[in-house]
Amino acid sequence: MFSKYTFEIWQGVIFLFPTILSGFFLPITGVSYPVRIVCGLVLISCYVFLWFKKWKQEKVDIIELQEKSEKFYRYFIDFYKSPGELNIFCSDLDWMKSDKHDKYKKYDMIKTICEKGDKCTVYLSDKNIDPAIKAQLETSNVRIYFTGKLETKHRFSLLEYENNASLIIRDKNILGDDDKIIFRRENNNENPCLINMSKDLLNFIKTVNSGESNEAA
């Protein structure tokens, strides 16, 4: 993967190399100025290429976060507080709890999604949800669906507002440095197929749950 560290290393090399080359080596070998200029232009082109690669990566927005850290809570709360319809697809809601971390009590993610009310839907694979949290969500009109035996490697949060959609994805099998979790953020302008596939999955879960409810009735 082309990381920011790779870019920084190459950036240093590209700035250092032409200085050494033009200042020491080329004059000694008698290389003409036109050749030096061409070498410089080639190196500048390499720099522009690397910068473009970094810019593309930043557009995708890949971030590494330590679970239940301050940055972790702030990142998701800022996302969840944004206007629009929020869908959260995950195993359980334990990762939202901050009660064991006194210094992070102000980052109440459960309260944040409750504030979305009926504009928030939660999809869980684990039915053993804390009764107090379940009651809190239901009182706030947050909808809850259970995914049953559906197995996926990814967890995500989808936010839709007017004609825009943003998606935060976690691959549970991939960890970053120091076991940090890698999150990838996409939008419907850059990756509409992924957004639509996520929406199709959520609609499928709703349909299955609706069918089970009808059978039970």
MDAnalysis code that builds the backbone (N, CA, C; Angstrom):
import MDAnalysis as mda
import numpy as np

u = mda.Universe.empty(651, n_residues=217, atom_resindex=np.repeat(np.arange(217), 3), trajectory=True)
u.add_TopologyAttr("name", ["N", "CA", "C"] * 217)
u.add_TopologyAttr("resid", np.arange(1, 218))
u.add_TopologyAttr("resname", ["MET", "PHE", "SER", "LYS", "TYR", "THR", "PHE", "GLU", "ILE", "TRP", "GLN", "GLY", "VAL", "ILE", "PHE", "LEU", "PHE", "PRO", "THR", "ILE", "LEU", "SER", "GLY", "PHE", "PHE", "LEU", "PRO", "ILE", "THR", "GLY", "VAL", "SER", "TYR", "PRO", "VAL", "ARG", "ILE", "VAL", "CYS", "GLY", "LEU", "VAL", "LEU", "ILE", "SER", "CYS", "TYR", "VAL", "PHE", "LEU", "TRP", "PHE", "LYS", "LYS", "TRP", "LYS", "GLN", "GLU", "LYS", "VAL", "ASP", "ILE", "ILE", "GLU", "LEU", "GLN", "GLU", "LYS", "SER", "GLU", "LYS", "PHE", "TYR", "ARG", "TYR", "PHE", "ILE", "ASP", "PHE", "TYR", "LYS", "SER", "PRO", "GLY", "GLU", "LEU", "ASN", "ILE", "PHE", "CYS", "SER", "ASP", "LEU", "ASP", "TRP", "MET", "LYS", "SER", "ASP", "LYS", "HIS", "ASP", "LYS", "TYR", "LYS", "LYS", "TYR", "ASP", "MET", "ILE", "LYS", "THR", "ILE", "CYS", "GLU", "LYS", "GLY", "ASP", "LYS", "CYS", "THR", "VAL", "TYR", "LEU", "SER", "ASP", "LYS", "ASN", "ILE", "ASP", "PRO", "ALA", "ILE", "LYS", "ALA", "GLN", "LEU", "GLU", "THR", "SER", "ASN", "VAL", "ARG", "ILE", "TYR", "PHE", "THR", "GLY", "LYS", "LEU", "GLU", "THR", "LYS", "HIS", "ARG", "PHE", "SER", "LEU", "LEU", "GLU", "TYR", "GLU", "ASN", "ASN", "ALA", "SER", "LEU", "ILE", "ILE", "ARG", "ASP", "LYS", "ASN", "ILE", "LEU", "GLY", "ASP", "ASP", "ASP", "LYS", "ILE", "ILE", "PHE", "ARG", "ARG", "GLU", "ASN", "ASN", "ASN", "GLU", "ASN", "PRO", "CYS", "LEU", "ILE", "ASN", "MET", "SER", "LYS", "ASP", "LEU", "LEU", "ASN", "PHE", "ILE", "LYS", "THR", "VAL", "ASN", "SER", "GLY", "GLU", "SER", "ASN", "GLU", "ALA", "ALA"])
u.atoms.positions = np.array([
    [0.852, -1.200, 0.000],
    [0.000, 0.000, 0.000],
    [0.885, 1.247, 0.000],
    [0.494, 2.204, -0.809],
    [1.250, 3.452, -0.866],
    [0.847, 4.307, 0.316],
    [1.672, 4.373, 1.352],
    [1.308, 5.081, 2.578],
    [1.900, 6.472, 2.601],
    [1.447, 7.246, 3.594],
    [1.947, 8.607, 3.747],
    [3.431, 8.588, 4.092],
    [3.872, 7.488, 4.765],
    [5.281, 7.393, 5.142],
    [6.146, 7.182, 3.903],
    [5.637, 6.357, 2.969],
    [6.355, 6.158, 1.707],
    [6.505, 7.472, 0.974],
    [5.443, 8.244, 0.954],
    [5.473, 9.535, 0.276],
    [6.489, 10.473, 0.914],
    [6.510, 10.525, 2.237],
    [7.428, 11.420, 2.927],
    [8.886, 11.034, 2.673],
    [9.163, 9.738, 2.619],
    [10.523, 9.272, 2.328],
    [10.935, 9.690, 0.922],
    [10.052, 9.423, -0.048],
    [10.368, 9.786, -1.425],
    [10.472, 11.293, -1.601],
    [9.643, 12.016, -0.860],
    [9.705, 13.478, -0.942],
    [11.080, 13.971, -0.515],
    [11.598, 13.410, 0.573],
    [12.925, 13.794, 1.043],
    [14.003, 13.433, 0.044],
    [13.896, 12.225, -0.531],
    [14.895, 11.780, -1.506],
    [14.889, 12.675, -2.731],
    [13.688, 13.036, -3.197],
    [13.567, 13.841, -4.416],
    [14.126, 15.236, -4.214],
    [13.964, 15.791, -3.020],
    [14.520, 17.112, -2.752],
    [16.033, 17.046, -2.560],
    [16.507, 15.980, -1.958],
    [17.927, 15.858, -1.648],
    [18.746, 15.477, -2.881],
    [18.226, 14.554, -3.675],
    [18.989, 14.015, -4.793],
    [19.384, 15.069, -5.838],
    [18.438, 15.919, -6.287],
    [18.851, 16.902, -7.297],
    [19.887, 17.898, -6.776],
    [19.838, 18.176, -5.478],
    [20.826, 19.078, -4.889],
    [22.218, 18.487, -4.979],
    [22.325, 17.215, -4.583],
    [23.629, 16.533, -4.640],
    [24.068, 16.384, -6.081],
    [23.126, 15.988, -6.939],
    [23.452, 15.712, -8.334],
    [23.937, 16.957, -9.069],
    [23.168, 18.033, -8.941],
    [23.518, 19.248, -9.683],
    [24.635, 20.030, -9.013],
    [24.736, 19.923, -7.688],
    [25.724, 20.721, -6.977],
    [27.115, 20.116, -6.942],
    [27.184, 18.787, -6.992],
    [28.480, 18.140, -6.854],
    [28.845, 17.249, -8.040],
    [27.957, 16.332, -8.360],
    [28.329, 15.307, -9.334],
    [28.380, 15.827, -10.767],
    [27.300, 16.495, -11.210],
    [27.234, 16.902, -12.610],
    [28.336, 17.891, -13.017],
    [28.663, 18.905, -12.199],
    [29.745, 19.816, -12.603],
    [31.084, 19.102, -12.762],
    [31.330, 18.105, -11.899],
    [32.607, 17.376, -11.965],
    [32.719, 16.592, -13.262],
    [31.613, 16.010, -13.682],
    [31.634, 15.192, -14.906],
    [31.505, 16.040, -16.167],
    [31.327, 17.323, -15.995],
    [31.249, 18.197, -17.159],
    [29.930, 18.133, -17.892],
    [28.885, 17.672, -17.230],
    [27.567, 17.603, -17.862],
    [27.057, 19.016, -18.110],
    [26.514, 19.241, -19.309],
    [26.063, 20.576, -19.686],
    [24.798, 20.978, -18.928],
    [24.557, 22.287, -18.937],
    [23.382, 22.810, -18.245],
    [22.066, 22.283, -18.822],
    [21.928, 22.168, -20.143],
    [20.670, 21.608, -20.676],
    [20.360, 20.220, -20.121],
    [21.406, 19.404, -19.974],
    [21.194, 18.060, -19.436],
    [20.763, 18.140, -17.978],
    [21.391, 19.080, -17.256],
    [21.008, 19.266, -15.853],
    [19.537, 19.672, -15.745],
    [19.114, 20.556, -16.643],
    [17.724, 21.014, -16.640],
    [16.771, 19.849, -16.899],
    [17.139, 19.004, -17.876],
    [16.306, 17.839, -18.193],
    [16.200, 16.917, -16.982],
    [17.322, 16.687, -16.310],
    [17.320, 15.847, -15.107],
    [16.414, 16.438, -14.032],
    [16.493, 17.746, -13.879],
    [15.658, 18.408, -12.895],
    [14.182, 18.268, -13.217],
    [13.832, 18.410, -14.511],
    [12.440, 18.280, -14.927],
    [11.917, 16.861, -14.698],
    [12.774, 15.876, -14.953],
    [12.378, 14.485, -14.717],
    [12.074, 14.262, -13.236],
    [12.941, 14.810, -12.385],
    [12.759, 14.642, -10.944],
    [11.506, 15.375, -10.455],
    [11.263, 16.545, -11.027],
    [10.049, 17.278, -10.668],
    [8.811, 16.500, -11.081],
    [8.867, 15.851, -12.252],
    [7.740, 15.028, -12.714],
    [7.476, 13.879, -11.755],
    [8.568, 13.282, -11.244],
    [8.420, 12.198, -10.265],
    [7.733, 12.714, -9.007],
    [8.126, 13.901, -8.585],
    [7.527, 14.498, -7.391],
    [6.039, 14.747, -7.604],
    [5.674, 15.279, -8.767],
    [4.265, 15.543, -9.070],
    [3.476, 14.238, -9.079],
    [4.066, 13.174, -9.630],
    [3.397, 11.874, -9.670],
    [3.131, 11.351, -8.262],
    [4.134, 11.431, -7.395],
    [3.982, 10.963, -6.019],
    [2.964, 11.808, -5.258],
    [2.977, 13.094, -5.504],
    [2.001, 13.974, -4.863],
    [0.587, 13.604, -5.288],
    [0.406, 13.292, -6.563],
    [-0.908, 12.915, -7.082],
    [-1.385, 11.608, -6.443],
    [-0.461, 10.653, -6.257],
    [-0.809, 9.397, -5.606],
    [-1.281, 9.651, -4.183],
    [-0.587, 10.530, -3.482],
    [-0.961, 10.858, -2.108],
    [-2.321, 11.558, -2.084],
    [-2.555, 12.462, -3.025],
    [-3.814, 13.181, -3.104],
    [-4.980, 12.227, -3.340],
    [-4.782, 11.217, -4.196],
    [-5.827, 10.242, -4.456],
    [-6.132, 9.440, -3.206],
    [-5.087, 9.108, -2.458],
    [-5.292, 8.343, -1.232],
    [-6.077, 9.159, -0.210],
    [-5.763, 10.449, -0.111],
    [-6.453, 11.306, 0.836],
    [-7.931, 11.456, 0.473],
    [-8.237, 11.409, -0.838],
    [-9.629, 11.509, -1.252],
    [-10.418, 10.299, -0.762],
    [-9.765, 9.130, -0.751],
    [-10.413, 7.929, -0.249],
    [-10.611, 8.041, 1.259],
    [-9.699, 8.718, 1.948],
    [-9.792, 8.969, 3.379],
    [-9.666, 7.681, 4.172],
    [-8.447, 7.210, 4.314],
    [-8.152, 6.049, 5.144],
    [-7.559, 6.550, 6.458],
    [-8.108, 6.059, 7.553],
    [-7.654, 6.526, 8.858],
    [-7.477, 5.337, 9.796],
    [-6.439, 5.405, 10.634],
    [-6.196, 4.381, 11.639],
    [-6.545, 4.949, 13.011],
    [-7.380, 4.226, 13.763],
    [-7.826, 4.702, 15.066],
    [-7.725, 3.588, 16.110],
    [-7.272, 3.966, 17.283],
    [-7.274, 3.027, 18.399],
    [-8.692, 2.965, 18.956],
    [-9.242, 1.754, 19.069],
    [-10.612, 1.620, 19.539],
    [-10.778, 2.210, 20.939],
    [-11.881, 2.925, 21.127],
    [-12.226, 3.580, 22.389],
    [-11.193, 4.604, 22.841],
    [-10.550, 5.232, 21.866],
    [-9.682, 6.375, 22.156],
    [-10.483, 7.649, 21.928],
    [-9.919, 8.791, 22.329],
    [-10.631, 10.053, 22.137],
    [-10.869, 10.338, 20.660],
    [-9.850, 10.102, 19.836],
    [-9.989, 10.343, 18.397],
    [-11.059, 9.425, 17.802],
    [-11.114, 8.197, 18.301],
    [-12.100, 7.223, 17.841],
    [-13.521, 7.740, 18.093],
    [-13.781, 8.160, 19.328],
    [-15.110, 8.654, 19.669],
    [-15.454, 9.923, 18.891],
    [-14.506, 10.838, 18.811],
    [-14.767, 12.104, 18.126],
    [-15.043, 11.880, 16.641],
    [-14.299, 10.966, 16.036],
    [-14.460, 10.686, 14.606],
    [-15.878, 10.204, 14.308],
    [-16.359, 9.250, 15.097],
    [-17.681, 8.690, 14.837],
    [-18.804, 9.622, 15.276],
    [-18.624, 10.308, 16.385],
    [-19.670, 11.225, 16.825],
    [-19.856, 12.360, 15.826],
    [-18.753, 12.890, 15.301],
    [-18.854, 13.941, 14.282],
    [-19.600, 13.430, 13.052],
    [-19.320, 12.181, 12.679],
    [-19.984, 11.581, 11.515],
    [-21.465, 11.348, 11.795],
    [-21.780, 10.791, 12.966],
    [-23.157, 10.466, 13.314],
    [-24.020, 11.707, 13.530],
    [-23.402, 12.807, 13.945],
    [-24.155, 14.038, 14.173],
    [-24.481, 14.782, 12.877],
    [-23.861, 14.389, 11.797],
    [-24.121, 15.048, 10.517],
    [-25.571, 14.812, 10.105],
    [-26.170, 15.756, 9.394],
    [-27.573, 15.603, 8.989],
    [-27.755, 14.445, 8.018],
    [-28.929, 13.812, 8.091],
    [-29.234, 12.744, 7.155],
    [-29.677, 11.463, 7.836],
    [-30.003, 10.469, 7.014],
    [-30.417, 9.148, 7.482],
    [-29.175, 8.317, 7.789],
    [-29.118, 7.773, 9.000],
    [-27.951, 7.018, 9.453],
    [-28.281, 5.535, 9.573],
    [-27.432, 4.682, 8.994],
    [-27.553, 3.233, 9.104],
    [-26.246, 2.686, 9.665],
    [-26.344, 1.892, 10.734],
    [-25.155, 1.323, 11.373],
    [-25.243, -0.193, 11.296],
    [-24.285, -0.795, 10.611],
    [-24.256, -2.248, 10.425],
    [-23.051, -2.798, 11.184],
    [-23.295, -3.558, 12.258],
    [-22.191, -4.052, 13.082],
    [-22.617, -5.301, 13.852],
    [-21.678, -5.887, 14.591],
    [-21.975, -7.097, 15.362],
    [-22.799, -6.777, 16.594],
    [-22.345, -5.785, 17.349],
    [-23.011, -5.389, 18.591],
    [-22.731, -3.911, 18.837],
    [-23.151, -3.431, 19.995],
    [-22.945, -2.019, 20.322],
    [-21.955, -1.819, 21.457],
    [-21.219, -2.880, 21.807],
    [-20.258, -2.782, 22.907],
    [-19.169, -1.746, 22.622],
    [-18.808, -1.600, 21.367],
    [-17.745, -0.671, 20.989],
    [-18.150, 0.794, 21.179],
    [-19.443, 1.015, 21.374],
    [-19.923, 2.384, 21.599],
    [-19.878, 2.785, 23.064],
    [-19.778, 1.804, 23.938],
    [-19.838, 2.099, 25.373],
    [-18.554, 2.772, 25.842],
    [-18.699, 3.818, 26.611],
    [-17.536, 4.517, 27.157],
    [-17.605, 4.617, 28.675],
    [-18.541, 3.861, 29.291],
    [-18.740, 3.983, 30.735],
    [-17.550, 3.495, 31.543],
    [-16.726, 2.613, 30.939],
    [-15.559, 2.103, 31.647],
    [-14.359, 3.038, 31.505],
    [-14.526, 4.067, 30.732],
    [-13.431, 5.005, 30.472],
    [-13.902, 6.389, 30.929],
    [-13.691, 6.690, 32.208],
    [-14.234, 7.915, 32.793],
    [-13.864, 9.173, 32.015],
    [-12.628, 9.220, 31.523],
    [-12.193, 10.443, 30.838],
    [-12.892, 10.639, 29.498],
    [-13.589, 9.592, 29.015],
    [-14.290, 9.703, 27.734],
    [-15.815, 9.661, 27.897],
    [-16.293, 9.840, 29.117],
    [-17.732, 9.767, 29.348],
    [-18.501, 10.819, 28.558],
    [-17.848, 11.926, 28.266],
    [-18.531, 12.995, 27.525],
    [-18.818, 12.578, 26.083],
    [-18.116, 11.541, 25.613],
    [-18.358, 11.049, 24.258],
    [-19.359, 9.899, 24.333],
    [-20.633, 10.237, 24.373],
    [-21.695, 9.241, 24.514],
    [-22.264, 8.922, 23.135],
    [-21.781, 7.834, 22.548],
    [-22.197, 7.483, 21.197],
    [-23.633, 6.976, 21.160],
    [-24.058, 6.277, 22.206],
    [-25.444, 5.811, 22.257],
    [-26.396, 7.007, 22.262],
    [-26.071, 8.012, 23.061],
    [-26.891, 9.217, 23.112],
    [-26.914, 9.913, 21.753],
    [-25.768, 9.901, 21.068],
    [-25.662, 10.562, 19.764],
    [-26.596, 9.927, 18.753],
    [-26.630, 8.584, 18.697],
    [-27.508, 7.947, 17.709],
    [-28.971, 8.037, 18.149],
    [-29.204, 8.116, 19.463],
    [-30.579, 8.305, 19.940],
    [-31.121, 9.669, 19.510],
    [-30.230, 10.652, 19.450],
    [-30.636, 11.986, 19.026],
    [-31.069, 12.022, 17.559],
    [-30.644, 11.021, 16.784],
    [-31.081, 10.924, 15.386],
    [-32.536, 10.460, 15.300],
    [-32.989, 9.775, 16.370],
    [-34.373, 9.315, 16.402],
    [-34.702, 8.343, 15.285],
    [-35.850, 8.579, 14.614],
    [-36.278, 7.663, 13.556],
    [-35.463, 7.811, 12.279],
    [-34.458, 8.673, 12.298],
    [-33.545, 8.778, 11.160],
    [-32.327, 7.880, 11.329],
    [-32.382, 7.003, 12.328],
    [-31.271, 6.077, 12.560],
    [-31.791, 4.640, 12.597],
    [-31.077, 3.743, 11.918],
    [-31.395, 2.322, 11.936],
    [-30.131, 1.544, 12.256],
    [-30.249, 0.582, 13.180],
    [-29.111, -0.216, 13.609],
    [-29.340, -1.669, 13.191],
    [-28.308, -2.274, 12.598],
    [-28.365, -3.665, 12.159],
    [-27.331, -4.459, 12.960],
    [-27.798, -5.453, 13.728],
    [-26.918, -6.180, 14.635],
    [-26.974, -7.681, 14.361],
    [-25.816, -8.335, 14.459],
    [-25.788, -9.796, 14.339],
    [-25.963, -10.469, 15.694],
    [-25.647, -9.742, 16.756],
    [-25.758, -10.279, 18.111],
    [-27.073, -9.803, 18.738],
    [-27.936, -10.764, 19.064],
    [-29.228, -10.417, 19.658],
    [-29.129, -10.119, 21.147],
    [-27.969, -10.418, 21.735],
    [-27.797, -10.198, 23.175],
    [-27.433, -8.752, 23.471],
    [-28.290, -7.849, 23.050],
    [-28.058, -6.424, 23.270],
    [-28.441, -6.062, 24.706],
    [-27.679, -5.172, 25.293],
    [-27.961, -4.705, 26.651],
    [-29.410, -4.181, 26.709],
    [-30.259, -4.756, 27.595],
    [-31.669, -4.336, 27.665],
    [-31.843, -2.838, 27.886],
    [-30.955, -2.246, 28.689],
    [-31.056, -0.802, 28.949],
    [-30.789, -0.005, 27.682],
    [-29.779, -0.428, 26.904],
    [-29.465, 0.266, 25.649],
    [-30.591, 0.061, 24.642],
    [-31.116, -1.163, 24.583],
    [-32.212, -1.443, 23.645],
    [-33.422, -0.569, 23.958],
    [-33.736, -0.459, 25.238],
    [-34.869, 0.379, 25.642],
    [-34.617, 1.840, 25.303],
    [-33.369, 2.281, 25.492],
    [-33.000, 3.666, 25.187],
    [-33.170, 3.956, 23.694],
    [-32.757, 3.007, 22.859],
    [-32.869, 3.173, 21.408],
    [-34.337, 3.171, 20.977],
    [-35.084, 2.210, 21.495],
    [-36.486, 2.094, 21.098],
    [-37.297, 3.298, 21.571],
    [-36.996, 3.812, 22.745],
    [-37.687, 5.008, 23.250],
    [-37.419, 6.211, 22.347],
    [-36.234, 6.226, 21.738],
    [-35.850, 7.337, 20.850],
    [-36.282, 7.087, 19.406],
    [-37.021, 5.990, 19.178],
    [-37.525, 5.626, 17.836],
    [-36.434, 5.182, 16.876],
    [-35.293, 4.757, 17.432],
    [-34.246, 4.175, 16.589],
    [-34.666, 2.747, 16.243],
    [-34.661, 2.418, 14.972],
    [-35.073, 1.085, 14.534],
    [-33.924, 0.086, 14.701],
    [-34.262, -1.144, 15.087],
    [-33.252, -2.192, 15.292],
    [-33.638, -3.415, 14.458],
    [-32.688, -3.900, 13.654],
    [-32.870, -5.135, 12.893],
    [-31.742, -6.094, 13.263],
    [-32.071, -7.382, 13.270],
    [-31.055, -8.400, 13.533],
    [-30.752, -9.140, 12.235],
    [-29.461, -9.346, 11.980],
    [-29.021, -9.899, 10.696],
    [-29.001, -11.420, 10.677],
    [-29.308, -12.057, 11.793],
    [-29.361, -13.519, 11.837],
    [-28.001, -14.148, 11.602],
    [-27.956, -15.125, 10.721],
    [-26.720, -15.872, 10.460],
    [-25.880, -15.248, 9.354],
    [-26.246, -14.084, 8.929],
    [-25.488, -13.405, 7.872],
    [-24.078, -13.088, 8.352],
    [-23.072, -13.572, 7.620],
    [-21.669, -13.366, 7.998],
    [-20.999, -12.446, 6.983],
    [-20.396, -11.378, 7.463],
    [-19.623, -10.482, 6.595],
    [-18.316, -10.109, 7.287],
    [-17.294, -9.820, 6.496],
    [-16.000, -9.420, 7.047],
    [-15.972, -7.939, 7.410],
    [-16.921, -7.209, 6.895],
    [-16.888, -5.759, 7.061],
    [-18.033, -5.253, 7.928],
    [-17.769, -4.154, 8.603],
    [-18.782, -3.428, 9.359],
    [-18.795, -2.009, 8.800],
    [-19.947, -1.363, 8.789],
    [-19.973, -0.031, 8.182],
    [-21.073, 0.836, 8.758],
    [-20.911, 2.133, 8.533],
    [-21.927, 3.135, 8.857],
    [-22.201, 3.930, 7.591],
    [-23.466, 4.030, 7.247],
    [-23.880, 4.716, 6.016],
    [-24.731, 5.922, 6.374],
    [-24.342, 7.080, 5.850],
    [-25.072, 8.318, 6.098],
    [-25.535, 8.893, 4.763],
    [-26.856, 9.108, 4.647],
    [-27.430, 9.642, 3.410],
    [-28.126, 10.972, 3.687],
    [-27.776, 11.959, 2.886],
    [-28.392, 13.285, 3.033],
    [-28.619, 13.869, 1.648],
    [-29.899, 14.066, 1.323],
    [-30.286, 14.555, -0.003],
    [-29.682, 13.635, -1.072],
    [-28.848, 14.154, -1.950],
    [-28.277, 13.308, -3.005],
    [-26.873, 12.812, -2.672],
    [-26.463, 12.994, -1.434],
    [-25.116, 12.593, -1.032],
    [-25.168, 11.414, -0.069],
    [-24.156, 10.554, -0.155],
    [-24.043, 9.402, 0.741],
    [-22.584, 9.193, 1.103],
    [-22.331, 8.960, 2.380],
    [-20.976, 8.693, 2.862],
    [-20.974, 7.368, 3.617],
    [-19.871, 6.651, 3.485],
    [-19.773, 5.316, 4.065],
    [-18.437, 5.170, 4.794],
    [-18.491, 4.740, 6.055],
    [-17.285, 4.390, 6.805],
    [-17.247, 2.874, 6.937],
    [-16.170, 2.252, 6.479],
    [-16.070, 0.792, 6.452],
    [-14.909, 0.328, 7.324],
    [-15.135, -0.768, 8.026],
    [-14.060, -1.410, 8.776],
    [-13.926, -2.856, 8.316],
    [-12.705, -3.259, 7.977],
    [-12.400, -4.658, 7.703],
    [-11.813, -5.249, 8.980],
    [-12.530, -6.152, 9.610],
    [-12.114, -6.676, 10.911],
    [-10.843, -7.516, 10.833],
    [-10.494, -7.968, 9.622],
    [-9.319, -8.826, 9.472],
    [-8.037, -8.042, 9.224],
    [-8.155, -6.727, 9.108],
    [-6.973, -5.907, 8.815],
    [-6.744, -4.932, 9.961],
    [-5.548, -4.960, 10.521],
    [-5.183, -4.036, 11.590],
    [-4.019, -3.168, 11.141],
    [-3.987, -1.931, 11.618],
    [-2.904, -1.012, 11.280],
    [-1.782, -1.116, 12.299],
    [-0.960, -0.099, 12.367],
    [0.145, -0.060, 13.320],
    [-0.398, -0.064, 14.751],
    [0.320, -0.778, 15.645],
    [-0.071, -0.864, 17.068],
    [-1.496, -1.382, 17.227],
    [-1.896, -2.289, 16.316],
    [-3.232, -2.903, 16.377],
    [-4.358, -1.890, 16.268],
    [-4.093, -0.779, 15.628],
    [-5.151, 0.199, 15.400],
    [-6.092, -0.327, 14.322],
    [-7.339, 0.148, 14.388],
    [-8.341, -0.279, 13.420],
    [-8.277, 0.643, 12.200],
    [-8.321, 0.042, 11.031],
    [-8.285, 0.824, 9.795],
    [-9.712, 1.061, 9.308],
    [-10.058, 2.320, 9.145],
    [-11.368, 2.697, 8.621],
    [-11.174, 3.378, 7.268],
    [-12.075, 3.062, 6.372],
    [-12.017, 3.618, 5.017],
    [-13.319, 4.373, 4.760],
    [-13.198, 5.584, 4.284],
    [-14.387, 6.406, 4.050],
    [-14.598, 6.615, 2.553],
    [-15.799, 6.332, 2.109],
    [-16.151, 6.451, 0.691],
    [-17.371, 7.343, 0.550],
    [-17.618, 7.795, -0.674],
    [-18.836, 8.567, -0.943],
    [-19.406, 8.171, -2.293],
    [-20.639, 8.577, -2.560],
    [-21.312, 8.133, -3.778],
    [-20.775, 8.794, -5.038],
    [-19.992, 9.856, -4.898],
    [-19.383, 10.475, -6.074],
    [-18.165, 9.684, -6.548],
    [-17.381, 9.161, -5.588],
    [-16.152, 8.447, -5.926],
    [-16.397, 6.953, -6.106],
    [-17.345, 6.390, -5.358],
    [-17.558, 4.947, -5.411],
    [-19.049, 4.624, -5.282],
    [-19.846, 4.973, -6.277],
    [-21.301, 4.748, -6.189],
    [-21.679, 3.276, -6.103],
    [-20.874, 2.397, -6.722],
    [-21.189, 0.966, -6.699],
    [-21.153, 0.418, -5.279],
    [-20.131, 0.804, -4.516],
    [-20.002, 0.332, -3.139],
    [-21.149, 0.853, -2.273],
    [-21.519, 2.107, -2.470],
    [-22.636, 2.690, -1.725],
    [-23.922, 1.926, -2.032],
    [-24.164, 1.659, -3.310],
    [-25.392, 0.968, -3.711],
    [-25.428, -0.469, -3.195],
    [-24.278, -1.144, -3.197],
    [-24.227, -2.506, -2.672],
    [-24.524, -2.529, -1.172],
    [-24.044, -1.521, -0.456],
    [-24.323, -1.428, 0.980],
    [-25.810, -1.226, 1.213],
    [-26.419, -0.361, 0.422],
    [-27.851, -0.103, 0.553],
    [-28.668, -1.350, 0.207],
    [-28.224, -2.085, -0.809],
    [-28.915, -3.326, -1.181],
    [-28.865, -4.342, -0.039],
    [-27.713, -4.447, 0.614],
    [-27.574, -5.360, 1.742],
    [-28.536, -4.996, 2.868],
    [-28.609, -3.713, 3.192],
    [-29.487, -3.267, 4.270],
    [-30.956, -3.485, 3.907],
    [-31.311, -3.242, 2.661],
    [-32.690, -3.473, 2.224],
    [-33.047, -4.959, 2.280],
    [-32.079, -5.798, 1.961],
    [-32.294, -7.248, 2.033],
    [-32.579, -7.676, 3.478],
    [-31.810, -7.135, 4.410],
    [-32.014, -7.469, 5.834],
    [-33.402, -7.027, 6.287],
    [-33.817, -5.850, 5.860],
    [-35.156, -5.370, 6.216],
    [-36.233, -6.294, 5.664],
    [-36.042, -6.743, 4.427],
    [-37.020, -7.633, 3.789],
    [-37.111, -8.956, 4.528],
    [-35.970, -9.522, 4.889],
    [-35.941, -10.785, 5.620],
    [-36.619, -10.639, 6.973],
    [-36.304, -9.549, 7.686],
    [-36.915, -9.314, 8.986],
    [-38.432, -9.130, 8.863],
    [-38.842, -8.456, 7.813],
    [-40.268, -8.237, 7.591],
    [-40.975, -9.564, 7.338],
    [-40.317, -10.456, 6.582],
    [-40.882, -11.775, 6.292],
    [-41.019, -12.605, 7.547],
    [-39.998, -12.544, 8.418],
    [-40.042, -13.301, 9.667],
    [-41.162, -12.801, 10.562],
    [-41.368, -11.472, 10.560],
    [-42.415, -10.877, 11.393],
    [-43.791, -11.339, 10.907],
    [-43.970, -11.420, 9.566],
    [-45.237, -11.841, 9.003],
    [-45.522, -13.309, 9.321],
    [-44.470, -14.147, 9.264],
    [-44.612, -15.552, 9.585],
    [-44.996, -15.750, 11.038],
    [-44.345, -14.921, 11.905],
    [-44.627, -15.016, 13.340],
    [-46.072, -14.625, 13.634],
    [-46.553, -13.654, 12.840],
    [-47.937, -13.213, 13.028],
    [-48.921, -14.278, 12.584],
])
